[in-house]
Amino acid sequence: MNCLLDTCVFLWLAFEPARLSKRAVEAINTAPKRFFSSAGLMEIAIKHSAGKLPLPENPRAWAASRLAFFQVDLLPLDSAVIFLSGELPRVHSDPFDRLIAAESIYHRAPVVTPDEPFSALGAQRVW
């Protein structure tokens, strides 16, 4: 089954792989396709520009190199996912998480994340 990486998981995969659970590593390694959300890419760019996420190079170059290295495909946001994110239960307000959960549901790809609110939003979660 394909999987969708949460932003923290993508960062940990690149910087701190020991933080990933055994199930997360297994899901990432066995998935026919690994995806990363454009919402996660936006989250990285915003946090980097705010000085909250240091990267070894600019986010554009760093993300492109990590996506290629880990063979992760970038999922573009489309209107169906955007509208679905607004229709999810109001149990978690983080807009990035809501978009990633909506992508997980829409594309039927479990999201690899330690963050429990994804389950409350209706996404299948692997951790």
C-alpha positions in Angstrom: 0.0 0.0 0.0 1.2 3.5 -0.8 1.9 5.9 2.0 1.9 9.6 2.7 4.7 11.1 4.9 3.7 13.7 7.4 6.1 16.7 7.6 7.8 15.6 10.8 8.4 12.1 9.4 9.9 13.6 6.2 12.2 15.7 8.3 13.1 12.8 10.6 13.8 10.6 7.7 16.3 13.1 6.5 17.8 14.3 9.8 16.9 11.9 12.6 15.9 8.5 11.3 16.2 6.9 14.7 13.1 8.8 15.8 11.0 6.7 13.3 9.0 3.8 14.8 9.6 0.3 13.5 6.2 0.3 11.8 6.9 3.6 10.2 10.2 2.4 8.8 8.5 -0.8 7.5 5.7 1.2 5.9 8.1 3.6 4.2 10.4 0.8 3.0 7.6 -1.5 1.7 5.3 1.1 0.1 5.2 0.8 -3.7 5.0 4.6 -3.7 5.8 7.2 -1.1 4.2 10.6 -1.2 4.8 13.9 0.4 2.2 16.6 0.4 2.7 20.1 -1.1 1.2 21.3 2.2 4.2 19.8 4.0 6.5 21.5 1.5 4.7 24.8 2.3 5.1 24.1 6.0 8.8 23.6 5.6 9.3 26.7 3.5 7.3 28.9 6.0 9.1 27.5 9.1 12.5 27.9 7.4 11.8 31.5 6.5 10.6 32.2 10.0 13.9 30.9 11.4 12.3 27.9 13.1 13.7 25.2 10.8 17.4 25.4 9.9 18.3 23.5 6.7 21.7 22.9 5.2 20.6 24.8 2.0 17.6 26.7 0.8 14.3 24.9 1.2 13.8 24.6 -2.6 17.1 22.8 -3.2 17.0 20.8 0.0 13.5 19.4 -0.5 14.1 18.5 -4.1 17.3 16.6 -3.2 15.6 14.8 -0.3 12.5 13.9 -2.3 14.8 12.4 -5.1 17.1 10.7 -2.6 14.3 8.9 -0.7 12.3 8.4 -3.9 9.3 10.3 -2.6 6.7 11.8 -5.0 5.3 15.2 -4.3 1.5 15.3 -4.3 0.2 18.6 -5.7 -2.8 20.0 -3.8 -6.0 20.0 -5.8 -9.3 21.6 -5.1 -11.0 18.3 -4.1 -8.4 17.9 -1.3 -8.7 21.5 -0.2 -12.5 21.3 0.1 -12.3 18.0 1.9 -9.9 19.5 4.4 -12.7 22.0 5.3 -15.3 19.2 5.6 -13.3 17.1 8.1 -14.4 17.1 11.8 -13.4 20.2 13.7 -11.3 18.2 16.1 -7.9 19.6 15.1 -7.3 23.1 13.7 -3.8 22.9 12.2 -4.3 23.8 8.5 -1.3 21.7 7.4 -2.4 18.6 9.3 -5.9 19.0 7.9 -4.7 19.2 4.4 -2.4 16.2 4.8 -5.2 14.2 6.4 -7.5 15.1 3.6 -4.9 14.0 1.1 -4.5 10.7 2.9 -8.2 10.1 2.8 -8.6 11.3 -0.8 -5.7 9.2 -2.2 -6.4 6.3 0.1 -2.8 6.3 1.4 -2.2 5.9 5.1 -0.3 8.8 6.6 2.9 7.9 8.4 2.9 10.1 11.5 3.1 9.9 15.3 0.5 12.6 15.5 -2.8 11.1 16.9 -5.1 13.9 15.6 -4.8 12.5 12.1 -6.9 9.5 13.3 -9.5 11.9 14.8 -9.6 13.6 11.4 -10.5 10.3 9.7 -7.1 9.5 8.1 -5.6 6.0 8.4 -2.4 6.5 10.4 0.7 4.3 10.6 3.1 4.6 13.5 
